[in-house]
Amino acid sequence: MLPFNFPKWRTGYDYWQKWSAKNTDEDSLLEAALKNGVGEVRQSLGRNAHTTLLIVDAQSIKNTDTAEHKGLNAGKRVSGIG
């Protein structure tokens, strides 16, 4: 539940829908704002405005017995697959 001084959830959701709607091949208003903001911050730090690398980390989870490869994540001390 939201604090009493927040707007109704429907108001926030309506704005999110409008801001995230895409017009043909263009980015949505929300995507454009996020890209511009991130680019400006990166440039102010002396870096390229656009990222060239993305790293995604996933939780270590057990896989089925049909997995071909097995490994060990020594940092978490769990078996990554298997």
Summary of the structure (lengths in Angstrom):
residues: 82
radius of gyration: 21.0
end to end distance: 40.3
largest distance: 54.1
contacts: 127
relative contact order: 0.08
helix: 34%
strand: 5%
